[in-house]
Amino acid sequence: MVGIAARHGLFLIKHYQEVQQREGRPLGQDLVLRGALERLSPILTSSTAVIAALLPLVVFGWIPGLEIVRQAAIVMVGGLVASTLVTLFVIPSLVQAFGAGAEQPADLGLTTP
């Protein structure tokens, strides 16, 4: 679950950087909003797929032998919902607040052969 949450956040920030470089515009509210809307579908799709896979464990967790698995599935579903909300609402606001004034790192020439 931590990997999914980290991947969503990193891909969202990387998408902001790609859109900013492609269009050559400064990072602002319109760019952050558009980037979040463009990444909305992939984030929700992967979160929904994992929740759908865990849902049978939550629903049928009363079956003997699944008592502990049910509790873990409930925690995973809750964490995934929370991390998805953080990715879609908190990260864009943090990028907008702190990313606009940050200067780009200098090119050290390490990527050219």
mmCIF file of the C-alpha atoms, coordinates in Angstrom:
data_MODEL
# 
_entry.id   MODEL 
# 
loop_
_atom_site.group_PDB 
_atom_site.id 
_atom_site.type_symbol 
_atom_site.label_atom_id 
_atom_site.label_alt_id 
_atom_site.label_comp_id 
_atom_site.label_asym_id 
_atom_site.label_entity_id 
_atom_site.label_seq_id 
_atom_site.pdbx_PDB_ins_code 
_atom_site.Cartn_x 
_atom_site.Cartn_y 
_atom_site.Cartn_z 
_atom_site.occupancy 
_atom_site.B_iso_or_equiv 
_atom_site.pdbx_formal_charge 
_atom_site.auth_seq_id 
_atom_site.auth_comp_id 
_atom_site.auth_asym_id 
_atom_site.auth_atom_id 
_atom_site.pdbx_PDB_model_num 
ATOM 1   C CA . MET A 1 1   ? 0.000   0.000   0.000   1.00 0.00 ? 1   MET A CA 1 
ATOM 2   C CA . VAL A 1 2   ? 2.858   2.358   0.772   1.00 0.00 ? 2   VAL A CA 1 
ATOM 3   C CA . GLY A 1 3   ? 4.292   1.647   -2.664  1.00 0.00 ? 3   GLY A CA 1 
ATOM 4   C CA . ILE A 1 4   ? 1.026   2.514   -4.369  1.00 0.00 ? 4   ILE A CA 1 
ATOM 5   C CA . ALA A 1 5   ? 0.697   5.760   -2.416  1.00 0.00 ? 5   ALA A CA 1 
ATOM 6   C CA . ALA A 1 6   ? 4.298   6.760   -3.143  1.00 0.00 ? 6   ALA A CA 1 
ATOM 7   C CA . ARG A 1 7   ? 3.947   5.894   -6.820  1.00 0.00 ? 7   ARG A CA 1 
ATOM 8   C CA . HIS A 1 8   ? 0.814   8.018   -7.158  1.00 0.00 ? 8   HIS A CA 1 
ATOM 9   C CA . GLY A 1 9   ? 2.480   11.007  -5.545  1.00 0.00 ? 9   GLY A CA 1 
ATOM 10  C CA . LEU A 1 10  ? 5.696   10.702  -7.529  1.00 0.00 ? 10  LEU A CA 1 
ATOM 11  C CA . PHE A 1 11  ? 3.899   10.274  -10.841 1.00 0.00 ? 11  PHE A CA 1 
ATOM 12  C CA . LEU A 1 12  ? 1.723   13.300  -10.098 1.00 0.00 ? 12  LEU A CA 1 
ATOM 13  C CA . ILE A 1 13  ? 4.729   15.505  -9.319  1.00 0.00 ? 13  ILE A CA 1 
ATOM 14  C CA . LYS A 1 14  ? 6.599   14.163  -12.359 1.00 0.00 ? 14  LYS A CA 1 
ATOM 15  C CA . HIS A 1 15  ? 3.562   14.959  -14.514 1.00 0.00 ? 15  HIS A CA 1 
ATOM 16  C CA . TYR A 1 16  ? 3.586   18.546  -13.222 1.00 0.00 ? 16  TYR A CA 1 
ATOM 17  C CA . GLN A 1 17  ? 7.248   18.862  -14.190 1.00 0.00 ? 17  GLN A CA 1 
ATOM 18  C CA . GLU A 1 18  ? 6.654   17.401  -17.656 1.00 0.00 ? 18  GLU A CA 1 
ATOM 19  C CA . VAL A 1 19  ? 3.737   19.732  -18.379 1.00 0.00 ? 19  VAL A CA 1 
ATOM 20  C CA . GLN A 1 20  ? 5.729   22.695  -17.097 1.00 0.00 ? 20  GLN A CA 1 
ATOM 21  C CA . GLN A 1 21  ? 8.715   21.871  -19.315 1.00 0.00 ? 21  GLN A CA 1 
ATOM 22  C CA . ARG A 1 22  ? 6.580   21.069  -22.353 1.00 0.00 ? 22  ARG A CA 1 
ATOM 23  C CA . GLU A 1 23  ? 4.626   24.317  -22.208 1.00 0.00 ? 23  GLU A CA 1 
ATOM 24  C CA . GLY A 1 24  ? 7.360   26.504  -20.757 1.00 0.00 ? 24  GLY A CA 1 
ATOM 25  C CA . ARG A 1 25  ? 4.978   28.148  -18.316 1.00 0.00 ? 25  ARG A CA 1 
ATOM 26  C CA . PRO A 1 26  ? 5.594   28.799  -14.642 1.00 0.00 ? 26  PRO A CA 1 
ATOM 27  C CA . LEU A 1 27  ? 3.995   26.488  -12.115 1.00 0.00 ? 27  LEU A CA 1 
ATOM 28  C CA . GLY A 1 28  ? 0.683   28.076  -11.207 1.00 0.00 ? 28  GLY A CA 1 
ATOM 29  C CA . GLN A 1 29  ? -2.836  27.204  -10.166 1.00 0.00 ? 29  GLN A CA 1 
ATOM 30  C CA . ASP A 1 30  ? -4.049  26.431  -13.678 1.00 0.00 ? 30  ASP A CA 1 
ATOM 31  C CA . LEU A 1 31  ? -1.121  24.117  -14.400 1.00 0.00 ? 31  LEU A CA 1 
ATOM 32  C CA . VAL A 1 32  ? -1.505  22.299  -11.071 1.00 0.00 ? 32  VAL A CA 1 
ATOM 33  C CA . LEU A 1 33  ? -5.255  21.885  -11.557 1.00 0.00 ? 33  LEU A CA 1 
ATOM 34  C CA . ARG A 1 34  ? -4.851  20.640  -15.123 1.00 0.00 ? 34  ARG A CA 1 
ATOM 35  C CA . GLY A 1 35  ? -2.098  18.214  -14.138 1.00 0.00 ? 35  GLY A CA 1 
ATOM 36  C CA . ALA A 1 36  ? -4.211  16.811  -11.305 1.00 0.00 ? 36  ALA A CA 1 
ATOM 37  C CA . LEU A 1 37  ? -7.192  16.359  -13.616 1.00 0.00 ? 37  LEU A CA 1 
ATOM 38  C CA . GLU A 1 38  ? -5.036  14.588  -16.196 1.00 0.00 ? 38  GLU A CA 1 
ATOM 39  C CA . ARG A 1 39  ? -3.710  12.132  -13.570 1.00 0.00 ? 39  ARG A CA 1 
ATOM 40  C CA . LEU A 1 40  ? -7.112  11.680  -11.882 1.00 0.00 ? 40  LEU A CA 1 
ATOM 41  C CA . SER A 1 41  ? -8.189  8.706   -13.977 1.00 0.00 ? 41  SER A CA 1 
ATOM 42  C CA . PRO A 1 42  ? -5.018  6.595   -13.534 1.00 0.00 ? 42  PRO A CA 1 
ATOM 43  C CA . ILE A 1 43  ? -4.914  7.261   -9.795  1.00 0.00 ? 43  ILE A CA 1 
ATOM 44  C CA . LEU A 1 44  ? -8.562  6.390   -9.256  1.00 0.00 ? 44  LEU A CA 1 
ATOM 45  C CA . THR A 1 45  ? -8.341  3.335   -11.520 1.00 0.00 ? 45  THR A CA 1 
ATOM 46  C CA . SER A 1 46  ? -5.442  1.737   -9.690  1.00 0.00 ? 46  SER A CA 1 
ATOM 47  C CA . SER A 1 47  ? -6.913  2.549   -6.269  1.00 0.00 ? 47  SER A CA 1 
ATOM 48  C CA . THR A 1 48  ? -10.299 1.153   -7.260  1.00 0.00 ? 48  THR A CA 1 
ATOM 49  C CA . ALA A 1 49  ? -8.719  -2.045  -8.590  1.00 0.00 ? 49  ALA A CA 1 
ATOM 50  C CA . VAL A 1 50  ? -6.892  -2.715  -5.329  1.00 0.00 ? 50  VAL A CA 1 
ATOM 51  C CA . ILE A 1 51  ? -9.977  -1.908  -3.255  1.00 0.00 ? 51  ILE A CA 1 
ATOM 52  C CA . ALA A 1 52  ? -12.056 -4.242  -5.440  1.00 0.00 ? 52  ALA A CA 1 
ATOM 53  C CA . ALA A 1 53  ? -9.534  -7.014  -4.835  1.00 0.00 ? 53  ALA A CA 1 
ATOM 54  C CA . LEU A 1 54  ? -9.667  -6.478  -1.065  1.00 0.00 ? 54  LEU A CA 1 
ATOM 55  C CA . LEU A 1 55  ? -13.443 -6.076  -0.837  1.00 0.00 ? 55  LEU A CA 1 
ATOM 56  C CA . PRO A 1 56  ? -14.256 -9.825  -0.734  1.00 0.00 ? 56  PRO A CA 1 
ATOM 57  C CA . LEU A 1 57  ? -11.960 -10.184 2.277   1.00 0.00 ? 57  LEU A CA 1 
ATOM 58  C CA . VAL A 1 58  ? -13.782 -7.369  4.034   1.00 0.00 ? 58  VAL A CA 1 
ATOM 59  C CA . VAL A 1 59  ? -17.249 -8.690  3.192   1.00 0.00 ? 59  VAL A CA 1 
ATOM 60  C CA . PHE A 1 60  ? -16.619 -12.387 3.826   1.00 0.00 ? 60  PHE A CA 1 
ATOM 61  C CA . GLY A 1 61  ? -14.193 -11.938 6.702   1.00 0.00 ? 61  GLY A CA 1 
ATOM 62  C CA . TRP A 1 62  ? -16.604 -13.523 9.159   1.00 0.00 ? 62  TRP A CA 1 
ATOM 63  C CA . ILE A 1 63  ? -15.798 -16.976 7.707   1.00 0.00 ? 63  ILE A CA 1 
ATOM 64  C CA . PRO A 1 64  ? -13.667 -18.990 10.160  1.00 0.00 ? 64  PRO A CA 1 
ATOM 65  C CA . GLY A 1 65  ? -9.996  -18.589 9.372   1.00 0.00 ? 65  GLY A CA 1 
ATOM 66  C CA . LEU A 1 66  ? -10.360 -15.134 7.831   1.00 0.00 ? 66  LEU A CA 1 
ATOM 67  C CA . GLU A 1 67  ? -10.835 -13.127 11.029  1.00 0.00 ? 67  GLU A CA 1 
ATOM 68  C CA . ILE A 1 68  ? -7.324  -11.686 11.025  1.00 0.00 ? 68  ILE A CA 1 
ATOM 69  C CA . VAL A 1 69  ? -7.226  -11.200 7.252   1.00 0.00 ? 69  VAL A CA 1 
ATOM 70  C CA . ARG A 1 70  ? -10.439 -9.175  7.438   1.00 0.00 ? 70  ARG A CA 1 
ATOM 71  C CA . GLN A 1 71  ? -8.921  -6.736  9.909   1.00 0.00 ? 71  GLN A CA 1 
ATOM 72  C CA . ALA A 1 72  ? -5.836  -6.288  7.728   1.00 0.00 ? 72  ALA A CA 1 
ATOM 73  C CA . ALA A 1 73  ? -8.004  -5.765  4.624   1.00 0.00 ? 73  ALA A CA 1 
ATOM 74  C CA . ILE A 1 74  ? -10.060 -3.102  6.406   1.00 0.00 ? 74  ILE A CA 1 
ATOM 75  C CA . VAL A 1 75  ? -6.889  -1.247  7.372   1.00 0.00 ? 75  VAL A CA 1 
ATOM 76  C CA . MET A 1 76  ? -5.534  -1.508  3.816   1.00 0.00 ? 76  MET A CA 1 
ATOM 77  C CA . VAL A 1 77  ? -8.744  -0.202  2.264   1.00 0.00 ? 77  VAL A CA 1 
ATOM 78  C CA . GLY A 1 78  ? -8.839  2.702   4.700   1.00 0.00 ? 78  GLY A CA 1 
ATOM 79  C CA . GLY A 1 79  ? -5.200  3.528   4.080   1.00 0.00 ? 79  GLY A CA 1 
ATOM 80  C CA . LEU A 1 80  ? -5.656  3.368   0.345   1.00 0.00 ? 80  LEU A CA 1 
ATOM 81  C CA . VAL A 1 81  ? -8.669  5.686   0.459   1.00 0.00 ? 81  VAL A CA 1 
ATOM 82  C CA . ALA A 1 82  ? -6.771  8.123   2.680   1.00 0.00 ? 82  ALA A CA 1 
ATOM 83  C CA . SER A 1 83  ? -3.648  8.070   0.515   1.00 0.00 ? 83  SER A CA 1 
ATOM 84  C CA . THR A 1 84  ? -5.714  8.613   -2.626  1.00 0.00 ? 84  THR A CA 1 
ATOM 85  C CA . LEU A 1 85  ? -7.379  11.658  -1.071  1.00 0.00 ? 85  LEU A CA 1 
ATOM 86  C CA . VAL A 1 86  ? -3.992  13.002  0.040   1.00 0.00 ? 86  VAL A CA 1 
ATOM 87  C CA . THR A 1 87  ? -2.598  12.477  -3.461  1.00 0.00 ? 87  THR A CA 1 
ATOM 88  C CA . LEU A 1 88  ? -5.507  14.245  -5.139  1.00 0.00 ? 88  LEU A CA 1 
ATOM 89  C CA . PHE A 1 89  ? -5.972  17.154  -2.724  1.00 0.00 ? 89  PHE A CA 1 
ATOM 90  C CA . VAL A 1 90  ? -2.976  17.701  -0.457  1.00 0.00 ? 90  VAL A CA 1 
ATOM 91  C CA . ILE A 1 91  ? -0.083  17.140  -2.874  1.00 0.00 ? 91  ILE A CA 1 
ATOM 92  C CA . PRO A 1 92  ? -1.421  19.590  -5.503  1.00 0.00 ? 92  PRO A CA 1 
ATOM 93  C CA . SER A 1 93  ? -1.888  22.281  -2.869  1.00 0.00 ? 93  SER A CA 1 
ATOM 94  C CA . LEU A 1 94  ? 1.630   21.679  -1.499  1.00 0.00 ? 94  LEU A CA 1 
ATOM 95  C CA . VAL A 1 95  ? 3.105   21.797  -5.002  1.00 0.00 ? 95  VAL A CA 1 
ATOM 96  C CA . GLN A 1 96  ? 1.291   25.031  -5.677  1.00 0.00 ? 96  GLN A CA 1 
ATOM 97  C CA . ALA A 1 97  ? 2.366   26.557  -2.369  1.00 0.00 ? 97  ALA A CA 1 
ATOM 98  C CA . PHE A 1 98  ? 6.018   25.507  -2.351  1.00 0.00 ? 98  PHE A CA 1 
ATOM 99  C CA . GLY A 1 99  ? 6.812   24.487  -5.917  1.00 0.00 ? 99  GLY A CA 1 
ATOM 100 C CA . ALA A 1 100 ? 6.224   27.821  -7.602  1.00 0.00 ? 100 ALA A CA 1 
ATOM 101 C CA . GLY A 1 101 ? 9.137   29.597  -5.918  1.00 0.00 ? 101 GLY A CA 1 
ATOM 102 C CA . ALA A 1 102 ? 11.593  26.717  -6.020  1.00 0.00 ? 102 ALA A CA 1 
ATOM 103 C CA . GLU A 1 103 ? 14.378  27.078  -8.521  1.00 0.00 ? 103 GLU A CA 1 
ATOM 104 C CA . GLN A 1 104 ? 15.221  24.238  -10.853 1.00 0.00 ? 104 GLN A CA 1 
ATOM 105 C CA . PRO A 1 105 ? 18.393  22.278  -10.089 1.00 0.00 ? 105 PRO A CA 1 
ATOM 106 C CA . ALA A 1 106 ? 21.383  23.085  -12.238 1.00 0.00 ? 106 ALA A CA 1 
ATOM 107 C CA . ASP A 1 107 ? 22.259  20.678  -15.016 1.00 0.00 ? 107 ASP A CA 1 
ATOM 108 C CA . LEU A 1 108 ? 25.482  18.962  -14.008 1.00 0.00 ? 108 LEU A CA 1 
ATOM 109 C CA . GLY A 1 109 ? 25.997  17.325  -17.380 1.00 0.00 ? 109 GLY A CA 1 
ATOM 110 C CA . LEU A 1 110 ? 25.745  13.842  -15.918 1.00 0.00 ? 110 LEU A CA 1 
ATOM 111 C CA . THR A 1 111 ? 23.116  12.631  -18.375 1.00 0.00 ? 111 THR A CA 1 
ATOM 112 C CA . THR A 1 112 ? 25.005  13.367  -21.579 1.00 0.00 ? 112 THR A CA 1 
ATOM 113 C CA . PRO A 1 113 ? 27.239  10.567  -22.849 1.00 0.00 ? 113 PRO A CA 1 
# 
